[in-house]
Amino acid sequence: MKYLKINTVQDADMEALKNAILQMKGVDSVEIIDDENPESELKKAFAKTKEQFKKGDYETLVNDIFDILTKK
């Protein structure tokens, strides 16, 4: 998987940008991460972790936690 980082101005219409990017060929998903609000990313990570536990997907869980801890 490859990632694309887009920096926006303060008053950008994030939903419109998200919808536009989702229409592009080859785009599987779009996630909006607010660097100024790290709690939102952490909450998403915990929600994803719960789902991975339920599915028994421990390998991906460990990889995701490692990525979060080593991310700048």
C-alpha atoms as one frame of an Amber mdcrd trajectory, in Angstrom:
protein
   0.000   0.000   0.000   1.212   3.488  -0.790   0.139   6.723   0.859  -0.333
  10.260  -0.382  -0.077  13.180   2.015  -1.979  16.344   1.136  -1.569  19.544
   3.148  -4.583  21.839   3.047  -5.403  25.375   4.050  -7.292  25.924   7.298
 -10.740  26.380   5.759 -10.552  23.620   3.112 -13.716  21.605   2.497 -12.369
  18.245   3.606 -15.472  16.236   2.692 -15.455  17.612  -0.854 -11.743  16.839
  -1.172 -12.293  13.343   0.218 -15.141  12.676  -2.230 -13.101  13.970  -5.172
 -10.138  11.747  -4.334 -12.368   8.693  -3.887 -13.572   9.158  -7.486 -10.039
   8.701  -8.842  -9.071   5.372 -10.379  -7.007   3.196  -8.051  -8.048   4.925
  -4.826  -9.289   2.396  -2.280  -9.938   4.672   0.688  -9.332   8.162   2.043
  -8.628   8.981   5.673  -8.539  12.497   7.087  -5.970  12.894   9.882  -5.718
  16.118  11.834  -2.076  16.605  12.922  -3.182  19.341  15.322  -5.560  16.926
  17.042  -3.639  13.689  17.693  -6.494  12.346  19.832  -8.597  11.749  16.726
  -5.939   9.474  15.219  -5.466   7.651  18.515  -9.223   7.069  18.879  -9.348
   5.625  15.367  -6.413   3.346  16.156  -8.100   1.985  19.288 -11.369   1.398
  17.419  -9.478  -0.463  14.705  -7.625  -2.485  17.355 -10.899  -3.661  18.878
 -12.110  -4.863  15.498  -8.826  -6.681  14.846  -9.095  -8.485  18.208 -12.634
  -9.568  17.380 -11.509 -10.965  14.023  -8.387 -12.634  15.491  -6.126 -10.592
  13.217  -3.199 -10.396  15.634  -0.398 -10.053  13.065  -1.901  -6.913  11.537
  -2.622  -5.608  15.030   1.027  -5.920  16.058   2.172  -4.288  12.799  -0.266
  -1.394  13.240   0.852  -0.777  16.835   4.494  -0.853  15.744   3.742   1.648
  12.957   1.974   3.994  15.385   4.819   3.846  17.896   7.549   4.428  15.322
   5.665   7.156  13.410   7.110  10.646  13.788
